[in-house]
Amino acid sequence: MGIRIVLVEVFLVSFPPPLPRHHRVVYILDDFEPHHISDQKSREATDTMRTTLHLLLTLSFFQTLVNGRASVMVIPNSSQFFEYENILVSCNSSSSWEWTPWRNDTDLVKCGSGWGKLSVSTCNITTVKLSEGGVFWCQSKYGDSSNGVNISIVGGPVSLQSPAVPVTEGDNVTLICRTKMADPPSADFYKDGVFIGAESDGQMTLYNFTKSNQGAYKCGVQNKGESPESWVIMEG
């Protein structure tokens, strides 16, 4: 009876809430017969199998280096949008693979399947609906997945524009409190529920961003209310 050896690559989108694992079979070795042979032949067969597996894993590693991974981009770069605004979700990759934006709310659905319009590796979401928020990521036709970003669609009067993607250490990060009015409002800003300052133009800049700046941010406008909270996190 032969032995089938299956090598599987597993890719996990590591953004909360957790997404399901995506996997694909890379190589299959059939009919390796370890019995009814001499000890010497058994050792030779084992060495051959071990060498073959090492070669296949090496080839898979270099395939990953050549084709790279994708990262998801949100344009404008914000984790909150008012209902009926327009959003672009794009897959940025140096590889020749085709990448498609996906969304996870209650189901896993790719762009063009009931939401958004797909053009190459970019999903154009016009007049976004409240139901179209969730975790967005990019996936190749081979099952490889990018990082994930959370996008909230706001039905209320106040939203916070903060980076949807992780920021680089040392960057200056600007938070913008938005309302449906044309003029920027005077706004109060909060981190992890604690008041951190008021800005007359509705914008607060976090200079030289470090891990200590990571947290859940929101803003409030007098007589209008508060935005939902959004996480601002650093790469790595």
Secondary structure, 3 states (H helix, E strand, C coil): CCEEEEEEEEECCCCCCCCCCEEEEEEEEEEECCCCCCHHHHHHHHHHHHHHHHHHHHHHHHHHHHHCCCEEEEECCCCEEECCCCEEEEEECCCCCCEEEEEECCCEEECCCCCCEEECCEEEECCCCHHHCEEEEEEECCCCEEEEEEEEEECCCEEEECCCCCECCCCCEEEEEEECCCCCCCEEEEECCEEEEEECCCEEEECCCCHHHCEEEEEEECCCEECCCEEECECC
